[in-house]
């Protein structure tokens, strides 16, 4: 069987480990790794990595076959180019790694008669109906370590701090990190300044913590507004892209292996559009076709 694998959208820790396990499980098949996601599929650009190279870098952050957000694939011309690439390589099934935007791209392949296995890989943890996406736990742990270290300084000066974390339009990271660092307030897309101020005024901490979901409000302005309301110096930090990198956590490693097993099984099933998903903390294969 001829199998293609690609990654699209944002990267996350654990994706390389998933790639290693799935390639290892499917080593008796012909595997083509397309570079930079749907862009590589449109332009027929592949990687020549062997299993030994993938094994060597399996615990690295990011994704070694590269990823992208491909505007070309959103056009009919780009989609036709991608389908023709798959036909030239005589691909029987495509394994697609990515988030909710990538799932839409996978659906386009399916609509064009391509057998697809989709694997949730997104630090945002926003791929429905799966309860978990590869990259989420490591991203949260990285945020926690960051906040704990900065908070040491905040405590020394009795300062509050607002920490903006990633998540795009999903509040999963903000909520989880807020819980883990015992934040005084988690500022989400449903929050108001008044609610945040009330929470900080009730706090007995000398260095109150606010975790802010990205794309909700300006972090610099929020810190200024809070500072004027609670009569305490309030700094701000944008945790940033370090959330995507680093070696996978123990939980990430477990799910990368389980998703690889699920994907390998899905390659051989009758569904033309499958998705590996976590339901009730168990990995299962869903038929989306």
Secondary structure by P-SEA (a helix, b strand, c coil): cbbbbbcccccccaaaaaaaaaaaaacccbbbbbccaaaaaaacccccccaaaaaaaccccccccccccccccccaaaaaaaaaaaaaacccbbbbbbcaaaaaaaaaaaaabbbbbbbbbcccccccccccccaaaaaaaaaaaaaaaaaaaaaaacbbbbbbbcccccaaaaaaaaaaacccccccccccaaaaaaaaaaccccbbbbbbbcccccaaaaaaaaaaacccbbbbbccccccccccccaaaaaaaaaaaaaaaaaaaccccbbbbcccccbbbbbbcc
